[in-house]
Amino acid sequence: MTTQITKAPQTPPAAPAARAGSRSRRWTPAKILLALGCALALVSVVRLITGADQLTSVGQIGAALELAVPIGLAGLAGLWSERAGVVNIGLEGMMILGTFGAGWLGWQTNPWLGLICGIAFGVIGGLVHAVATVTFGVDHIVSGVAINLLALGATQYLAKISFTTGDAVDQGGNPKQSPPAESLGDITVPGLSDGLGSVAKHHWFVVSDLAGLLGGLVTGLSVITVVAVVLFVGSWLLLWRTAFGLRLRSCGENPVAAESLGVHVYSYKYAAVAVSGGLAGLGGAFLALVNSHIYLEGQTGGRGYIGLAAMIFGNWRPGGLAMGAGLFGYADALQLRNGGETVHALLLLLVVLLALLAGWKLYRKALWQGVTSAVIAVAVLAWYLLTDSVPGDFVGATPYVVTLLVLSLSAQRLRMPRADGMRYRKGQGT
């Protein structure tokens, strides 16, 4: 009599499947282009229905890009710092230092030296934050708030003693602003700019919208805008494609493990926060030398905090951050250039987006979220149908409302660096 032994089938490991699923959810270039194409078509439909031709005009896109640059630079500054494990709430203060440094030296010498001075002032703010958080272990939030307050007080004091005497007063200086500096100049691609602008004025479906988008990207570009694009691409290459970037990011994920592999964690944190301060200072210098040509008290307008929101929306990655900054800059430009009537057209776009979100949530069996989105869509549709324009107070709040909506919709997919904001001491793993 023989006994037959049946071997139990082995269960395949789940990890490869999980990795494949994760891979399928990544944003490939093809998916990004498809999403951008769908968004452009949707905006074009809304433009045709509402008659709000300014939604994709060359001027609107150019203004949106100009307003997005300081937000994007602030967000990129936060990304460098937080990828190394240091939360940088002090971005607003570092931008304030950058505005003063650029306006102060830009007026006395030339705007290029002012630009360098703005970056240097931002680096000083970043190094102060690094000393407090990395060396002395001060809570990152407390240190950032302190830098914001100190930067505001210091620049107010320095403005009073720098712009209220001698030639400064004669040239328009006062305790709240510097005399004007010269322009850095801008870049326009001849021929292409005029051609795209002409196509955009025909208001054709999608074609004119695409022409307006491209025309805004080649008309009246500031030199700092081009530099900002290079910095975004360079940051991605440096942080995700080099050994230096891998070591820096390891300090934000697991500094103890990084130290055990020979990484000098303190040095990388200092370098990241210094670069963060310099980028924030560059964003402030942009405001002082491009937007207004003067240092003006309060001209940052909370852009450091909006930059942090764009960084979170972008999931601590340069590509997503750039899209977030562009979205906030677009909303800001829309309310500044066109007022309540054009913002009113966006209500219809919001209805469509909320309806799509409701359908997606219901498809994914998220009943409560789907029903909530549908109810809000109906309410916004009623608002759109029963009114002709949006009240002025709400128009001014458009960028901040967009910030809240974007963060609330993207909160479920976020993953910050694991050691972000944690105190670290050399040798604490031994």
Wavefront OBJ file of the C-alpha trace (Angstrom):
o trace
v 0.000 0.000 0.000
v 1.454 3.316 -0.974
v 0.672 6.668 0.481
v 0.439 9.569 -1.910
v 1.759 12.808 -0.533
v 0.237 15.867 -2.086
v 2.370 18.994 -1.959
v 0.434 22.094 -1.054
v 0.602 24.793 -3.710
v 2.803 27.698 -2.738
v 1.226 31.116 -2.516
v 3.071 33.578 -4.732
v 4.599 36.500 -2.886
v 2.457 39.613 -2.774
v 5.293 42.099 -2.966
v 5.832 41.996 -6.737
v 2.105 42.497 -7.344
v 2.080 45.383 -4.942
v 5.067 46.892 -6.693
v 3.392 46.432 -10.065
v 0.251 48.142 -8.764
v 2.342 50.979 -7.406
v 4.109 51.238 -10.749
v 0.808 51.418 -12.619
v -0.299 54.361 -10.490
v 2.767 56.455 -11.275
v 2.408 59.554 -13.405
v 4.232 58.740 -16.631
v 4.868 61.469 -19.241
v 2.040 60.036 -21.378
v -0.414 60.218 -18.466
v 0.663 63.763 -17.646
v 0.165 64.898 -21.258
v -3.243 63.195 -21.377
v -4.321 64.878 -18.132
v -3.125 68.280 -19.358
v -4.944 67.778 -22.666
v -8.198 66.883 -20.902
v -7.843 69.890 -18.591
v -7.234 72.215 -21.553
v -10.278 70.841 -23.386
v -12.420 71.268 -20.275
v -11.313 74.882 -19.817
v -11.971 75.521 -23.512
v -15.540 74.201 -23.178
v -16.150 76.432 -20.152
v -14.706 79.413 -22.038
v -17.046 78.843 -24.990
v -20.117 78.432 -22.764
v -19.437 81.437 -20.539
v -17.746 83.733 -23.071
v -14.890 84.385 -20.614
v -12.178 84.595 -23.261
v -9.630 85.872 -20.728
v -9.394 82.400 -19.163
v -6.647 81.368 -21.602
v -5.439 84.662 -23.071
v -1.735 85.350 -23.537
v -1.860 88.084 -20.904
v -3.580 85.825 -18.378
v -1.034 83.030 -18.833
v 1.888 85.472 -18.657
v 0.542 87.041 -15.466
v -0.100 83.600 -13.974
v 3.478 82.553 -14.706
v 4.846 85.732 -13.138
v 2.790 85.193 -9.992
v 3.620 81.479 -9.865
v 7.413 81.928 -9.862
v 7.838 83.274 -6.287
v 5.361 80.676 -5.000
v 7.217 77.929 -6.845
v 10.602 79.092 -5.561
v 9.264 79.154 -1.993
v 7.860 75.657 -2.467
v 11.156 74.427 -3.939
v 12.928 75.927 -0.929
v 10.652 73.983 1.383
v 11.228 70.804 -0.634
v 15.018 71.001 -0.222
v 14.734 71.555 3.502
v 12.093 68.929 4.223
v 13.729 66.280 2.068
v 16.627 66.586 4.516
v 14.244 66.284 7.482
v 13.973 69.957 8.506
v 10.528 71.575 8.443
v 10.902 75.157 7.215
v 7.952 77.277 8.307
v 10.319 80.257 8.126
v 10.077 80.515 4.329
v 7.960 83.645 4.602
v 10.627 85.346 6.714
v 13.416 84.281 4.346
v 11.451 85.711 1.431
v 11.039 88.969 3.352
v 14.812 89.103 3.849
v 15.245 88.479 0.123
v 12.924 91.339 -0.812
v 14.819 93.767 1.409
v 18.276 92.643 0.284
v 17.331 92.888 -3.401
v 15.629 96.271 -3.040
v 18.383 97.744 -0.881
v 21.428 96.811 -2.988
v 19.514 96.837 -6.281
v 18.723 100.513 -5.829
v 22.266 101.478 -4.797
v 24.140 99.511 -7.485
v 22.376 97.422 -10.152
v 19.613 94.805 -10.118
v 21.963 91.871 -10.684
v 23.916 92.628 -7.528
v 20.564 93.173 -5.813
v 19.507 89.703 -6.935
v 22.657 88.175 -5.432
v 22.129 90.152 -2.225
v 18.542 88.897 -1.942
v 19.758 85.305 -2.259
v 22.494 85.935 0.326
v 20.024 87.405 2.829
v 17.842 84.338 2.363
v 20.834 82.050 2.971
v 21.530 83.898 6.226
v 17.950 83.244 7.332
v 18.325 79.585 6.367
v 21.557 79.217 8.330
v 19.932 80.734 11.428
v 17.154 78.160 11.110
v 19.717 75.379 10.659
v 21.700 76.425 13.744
v 18.527 76.496 15.842
v 17.056 73.200 14.635
v 20.039 71.037 13.681
v 22.662 72.139 16.219
v 20.529 73.130 19.216
v 17.506 70.913 18.568
v 14.906 73.682 18.762
v 11.447 72.625 17.613
v 11.275 73.274 13.858
v 7.909 75.027 13.970
v 8.972 77.311 16.826
v 12.198 78.229 15.028
v 10.378 78.935 11.742
v 7.791 81.173 13.385
v 10.577 83.028 15.221
v 12.419 83.638 11.939
v 9.256 85.024 10.350
v 8.818 87.473 13.222
v 12.505 88.420 13.382
v 12.722 88.952 9.613
v 9.697 91.225 9.631
v 11.013 93.293 12.549
v 14.577 93.463 11.216
v 13.560 94.619 7.730
v 11.196 97.245 9.138
v 14.037 98.624 11.251
v 16.582 98.477 8.419
v 14.144 100.171 6.016
v 13.694 103.066 8.411
v 17.426 103.719 8.669
v 18.207 102.995 4.995
v 15.442 104.689 3.005
v 14.639 107.830 5.010
v 17.800 109.877 4.551
v 19.714 111.670 1.794
v 19.328 110.445 -1.773
v 16.885 107.711 -0.775
v 14.194 110.255 0.150
v 14.847 112.304 -2.976
v 14.335 109.193 -5.144
v 11.078 108.133 -3.502
v 12.234 106.133 -0.488
v 10.307 106.095 2.789
v 10.107 103.860 5.897
v 7.988 101.318 4.018
v 9.644 101.158 0.613
v 12.949 101.593 -1.178
v 13.693 103.822 -4.167
v 13.139 101.993 -7.469
v 15.823 99.764 -8.976
v 16.469 99.267 -12.673
v 14.755 96.455 -14.563
v 16.418 93.091 -15.098
v 14.912 92.946 -18.569
v 12.692 90.314 -20.125
v 12.708 87.813 -22.975
v 10.254 87.601 -25.878
v 10.665 85.146 -28.749
v 10.187 87.318 -31.875
v 7.760 86.062 -34.506
v 6.534 83.132 -32.435
v 5.060 85.406 -29.777
v 3.082 87.484 -32.306
v 1.896 84.440 -34.228
v 0.598 82.638 -31.158
v -1.065 85.825 -29.925
v -2.874 86.207 -33.253
v -4.171 82.612 -33.122
v -5.289 83.070 -29.514
v -7.438 86.091 -30.476
v -9.556 83.965 -32.835
v -11.011 82.092 -29.840
v -11.087 78.715 -31.603
v -11.903 75.638 -29.577
v -8.745 74.206 -27.928
v -6.472 75.600 -30.682
v -6.706 79.194 -29.439
v -6.457 78.019 -25.843
v -3.253 76.128 -26.615
v -1.909 79.154 -28.505
v -2.689 81.393 -25.532
v -0.916 78.983 -23.198
v 2.208 78.751 -25.371
v 2.118 82.471 -26.143
v 2.207 83.324 -22.453
v 5.313 81.162 -22.110
v 7.282 83.012 -24.803
v 6.156 86.614 -24.238
v 7.743 89.010 -21.751
v 9.508 86.325 -19.692
v 11.678 87.565 -16.865
v 15.223 86.224 -16.746
v 14.525 84.939 -13.234
v 11.608 82.930 -14.602
v 13.997 81.082 -16.910
v 16.382 80.605 -13.982
v 13.505 79.210 -11.902
v 12.702 76.607 -14.585
v 16.359 75.563 -14.664
v 16.362 75.306 -10.857
v 13.326 73.017 -10.888
v 14.870 70.678 -13.454
v 18.266 70.842 -11.762
v 16.773 70.085 -8.341
v 15.022 67.003 -9.697
v 18.211 65.748 -11.345
v 20.363 66.485 -8.314
v 18.042 65.080 -5.644
v 16.779 62.000 -7.530
v 19.575 61.133 -9.933
v 22.814 61.629 -7.990
v 24.539 60.084 -4.985
v 24.461 63.474 -3.255
v 20.688 63.617 -3.587
v 20.285 60.060 -2.317
v 22.321 60.865 0.791
v 20.426 64.097 1.390
v 17.043 62.375 1.088
v 18.208 59.578 3.374
v 18.706 62.218 6.081
v 15.011 63.023 5.820
v 13.906 59.384 5.779
v 16.156 57.703 8.344
v 19.093 59.781 9.617
v 20.240 57.033 11.994
v 20.603 54.549 9.144
v 22.259 57.226 6.994
v 24.818 57.914 9.708
v 25.567 54.190 10.053
v 26.475 54.178 6.335
v 28.926 57.056 6.734
v 26.716 60.016 5.793
v 27.555 63.178 7.738
v 23.925 64.008 8.539
v 24.577 67.436 10.061
v 26.448 68.636 6.961
v 23.680 67.558 4.613
v 20.993 69.154 6.764
v 22.950 72.411 6.917
v 23.492 72.382 3.146
v 19.816 71.679 2.445
v 18.523 74.421 4.744
v 21.057 76.927 3.374
v 19.931 76.140 -0.183
v 16.345 76.413 1.045
v 17.018 79.902 2.385
v 18.735 80.940 -0.841
v 15.807 79.782 -2.965
v 13.327 81.579 -0.712
v 15.513 84.693 -0.910
v 15.471 84.392 -4.712
v 11.675 84.274 -4.589
v 11.688 87.453 -2.503
v 14.152 89.101 -4.886
v 11.780 88.274 -7.763
v 9.008 90.180 -6.007
v 11.251 93.191 -5.403
v 12.991 93.347 -8.789
v 10.435 91.957 -11.260
v 6.941 92.532 -9.869
v 7.478 96.062 -8.523
v 11.163 97.133 -8.903
v 11.174 98.225 -5.238
v 11.267 96.724 -1.786
v 7.824 97.226 -0.254
v 6.852 96.301 3.272
v 4.485 93.315 3.261
v 4.947 92.560 -0.436
v 5.426 88.815 0.136
v 1.717 88.599 1.017
v 1.916 85.131 2.547
v 3.497 83.555 -0.535
v 5.889 81.602 1.669
v 2.936 79.783 3.225
v 1.274 79.259 -0.159
v 4.592 77.833 -1.380
v 4.450 75.305 1.457
v 0.918 74.391 0.383
v 2.129 73.914 -3.209
v 4.959 71.691 -1.958
v 2.501 69.526 -0.002
v 0.155 69.374 -3.000
v 3.123 68.198 -5.088
v 3.858 65.421 -2.572
v 7.350 66.778 -1.914
v 8.363 66.392 -5.585
v 9.388 69.149 -8.053
v 6.921 68.188 -10.808
v 3.836 68.216 -8.613
v 5.097 71.340 -6.886
v 5.409 73.142 -10.241
v 1.808 72.236 -11.123
v 0.595 73.402 -7.714
v 2.448 76.712 -7.994
v 1.023 77.197 -11.497
v -2.501 76.574 -10.222
v -2.164 79.082 -7.383
v -0.522 81.649 -9.672
v -3.319 81.229 -12.220
v -6.014 81.770 -9.584
v -4.205 84.847 -8.268
v -3.769 86.325 -11.749
v -7.404 85.687 -12.597
v -8.728 87.672 -9.667
v -6.197 90.495 -10.108
v -6.706 90.969 -13.859
v -10.356 90.221 -14.473
v -12.384 90.553 -11.276
v -15.693 88.898 -10.461
v -17.078 88.119 -13.919
v -14.239 85.852 -15.024
v -13.980 84.226 -11.598
v -17.720 83.605 -11.936
v -16.967 81.496 -15.025
v -14.725 79.302 -12.907
v -17.772 78.288 -10.867
v -18.976 76.279 -13.846
v -15.570 74.624 -14.118
v -15.735 73.823 -10.422
v -19.174 72.226 -10.921
v -17.784 69.903 -13.605
v -14.763 68.946 -11.474
v -16.924 68.251 -8.426
v -19.320 66.151 -10.527
v -16.401 64.112 -11.890
v -15.047 63.701 -8.360
v -18.458 62.557 -7.119
v -18.719 59.977 -9.891
v -15.212 58.681 -9.156
v -15.863 58.387 -5.423
v -19.150 56.576 -5.983
v -17.410 54.216 -8.420
v -14.796 53.492 -5.735
v -17.612 52.774 -3.223
v -16.767 55.883 -1.171
v -20.451 56.691 -0.689
v -20.165 59.508 1.868
v -17.479 61.408 -0.058
v -19.293 60.927 -3.355
v -22.612 62.210 -2.021
v -20.893 65.190 -0.343
v -19.146 66.142 -3.600
v -22.426 65.845 -5.526
v -24.280 68.070 -3.039
v -21.565 70.718 -3.207
v -21.635 70.535 -7.028
v -25.397 71.200 -7.034
v -24.953 74.130 -4.625
v -22.201 75.696 -6.753
v -24.296 75.190 -9.898
v -27.190 77.022 -8.248
v -24.800 79.833 -7.298
v -23.601 80.048 -10.910
v -27.108 80.075 -12.407
v -28.587 82.605 -9.976
v -25.777 85.206 -10.105
v -23.887 87.155 -12.760
v -20.658 87.818 -10.875
v -18.787 86.887 -7.723
v -18.617 89.370 -4.798
v -15.381 91.298 -4.576
v -14.431 89.909 -1.161
v -14.648 86.352 -2.470
v -12.708 87.277 -5.611
v -9.797 88.472 -3.456
v -9.879 85.210 -1.524
v -9.784 83.041 -4.674
v -6.108 81.933 -4.349
v -6.620 80.912 -0.729
v -9.868 79.055 -1.484
v -8.042 77.186 -4.262
v -5.272 76.366 -1.767
v -7.737 74.834 0.693
v -9.595 72.883 -1.999
v -6.438 71.461 -3.518
v -4.990 70.408 -0.173
v -8.242 68.801 0.935
v -8.543 66.805 -2.303
v -4.897 65.694 -2.348
v -4.502 64.890 1.362
v -5.160 61.153 0.989
v -2.209 60.439 -1.313
v 0.493 62.382 0.498
v 3.614 60.882 2.035
v 6.031 63.246 3.704
v 9.647 62.226 4.472
v 9.531 59.853 7.450
v 11.918 61.826 9.654
v 10.622 65.253 8.649
v 10.563 67.567 11.672
v 12.155 65.070 14.075
v 15.020 66.067 16.352
v 18.233 64.252 15.537
v 21.401 63.910 17.553
v 24.635 62.491 16.217
v 25.179 58.947 17.435
v 21.661 58.549 18.826
v 21.301 55.144 17.153
v 24.234 53.604 19.032
l 1 2 3 4 5 6 7 8 9 10 11 12 13 14 15 16 17 18 19 20 21 22 23 24 25 26 27 28 29 30 31 32 33 34 35 36 37 38 39 40 41 42 43 44 45 46 47 48 49 50 51 52 53 54 55 56 57 58 59 60 61 62 63 64 65 66 67 68 69 70 71 72 73 74 75 76 77 78 79 80 81 82 83 84 85 86 87 88 89 90 91 92 93 94 95 96 97 98 99 100 101 102 103 104 105 106 107 108 109 110 111 112 113 114 115 116 117 118 119 120 121 122 123 124 125 126 127 128 129 130 131 132 133 134 135 136 137 138 139 140 141 142 143 144 145 146 147 148 149 150 151 152 153 154 155 156 157 158 159 160 161 162 163 164 165 166 167 168 169 170 171 172 173 174 175 176 177 178 179 180 181 182 183 184 185 186 187 188 189 190 191 192 193 194 195 196 197 198 199 200 201 202 203 204 205 206 207 208 209 210 211 212 213 214 215 216 217 218 219 220 221 222 223 224 225 226 227 228 229 230 231 232 233 234 235 236 237 238 239 240 241 242 243 244 245 246 247 248 249 250 251 252 253 254 255 256 257 258 259 260 261 262 263 264 265 266 267 268 269 270 271 272 273 274 275 276 277 278 279 280 281 282 283 284 285 286 287 288 289 290 291 292 293 294 295 296 297 298 299 300 301 302 303 304 305 306 307 308 309 310 311 312 313 314 315 316 317 318 319 320 321 322 323 324 325 326 327 328 329 330 331 332 333 334 335 336 337 338 339 340 341 342 343 344 345 346 347 348 349 350 351 352 353 354 355 356 357 358 359 360 361 362 363 364 365 366 367 368 369 370 371 372 373 374 375 376 377 378 379 380 381 382 383 384 385 386 387 388 389 390 391 392 393 394 395 396 397 398 399 400 401 402 403 404 405 406 407 408 409 410 411 412 413 414 415 416 417 418 419 420 421 422 423 424 425 426 427 428 429 430
